[in-house]
Amino acid sequence: MARVLILSLFLLSISVSSRAFHVETISFDEGYKHLFGEDNLVVSADRKRANLVLNRYTGSGFISSDYYMHGYFSAFIKLPKENTAGVVVAFYLSNGDVFEKNHDELDWEFLGNKKGKEWRVQTNIYGNGSTMRGREERYLLPFDPMEAAHRYSILWTPNVVIFYIDDIPIREVIRTEAMGSDFPSKPMAVYATIWDGSAWATDGGKVKINYKYSPFIAEFSELVLKGCTSAPIQQSQMSVDLDRCASTELELMTADFAIMTPKMRSDMRRFREKKMTYTVCYDAVRYQSVFPECDNTPEEQEKFWQWGESKTVKPRNRSSKRRSPRGQPAVASLYNVQAVV
């Protein structure tokens, strides 16, 4: 009986940790349209899934039909297999096509690797053209992203940006007065792309794409666009749009994904301890002063080199990684939980 009880509690902890947020998915045509790549964007017959293809001729991408002034944006993504060195898959928000010199951006970027090596994942934030002050963080994944689709999400409100993997928060950037215009503040569209990043994506550009392994296919499904639609307007016009979006903002900030419970915060801390390979917050080589939103501690700083790389979290070969079902994080592996049976 004791063994059964312990196992039940263990399985319950996995269920609670991976519970899904209450969000409504849309079909591709309800929120997105073709961006580039001609026939390399392939939408399923039921319009619920979109594949982005990269071959030797072109990459591909799609873009939201509307711009949004804050929101929750999400997709299940399955990454390409085989030797993916030089391949870049991105799911992000941007207004760079409208504000060329002072654009905002929130990024999920997936960087391919040599055969047998892990995909690398990074997040980034730009506000008002602050591209010279990139706020990158990089992570390992607790599952094989090529074997099953997993949910990647971005929450953007007037006061906070949160990145999630399978509904587990992995990064939170709280707006501070000292950030000034570095915090994204203008309406953005949502993008998904796949392209040739041979110049920088793998080993600093030393390893290029081998098109012998093409086509490279990234699968997107269970799309979520939840926010207030907005025209890509100038800062001076924004107060009118903010008033119009007030009710949507309230709904957004009181949703289950926006309320950082003690358990969610604990899950985020554990993920970062075990899976973060680089953070700009401890990069004293690129930046002489710490960004105002960083919550650094001397104890944590000891775990990072002065250039921001972790001393303890290292990439592994894919063969040593745990697999997990679609959208279910490998909780036991991630948090070093052991069941007694």
ABEGO torsion letter per residue (X at the ends): XAAAAAAAAAAAAAAAAABBBBBBBBBAAAABBBABGEAABBBBAAGABBBBBBBAABBBBBBBABBBBEEBBBBBBBBBBEBABGBBBBBBBBAAAABAAABBBBBBBBBBBBBGBBBBBBBBBBBGGAAABBBBBBBBBABBAAABBBBBBBBBBAABBBBBBGGBBABBBBBBAAAEAABBABBBBBBBBBBBAAAAABGGGABBBBAAAOBBBBBBBGBBBBEBBBBBBBAAAAAAAAAAAAAAAAAAAABAAABBBAAAAAAAAAAAAAABABBAAABAAABABBBAABBBBAAAAAABBAAGBBAABBBBBAAABBBBBBGBBBAAAAAGBBBBX
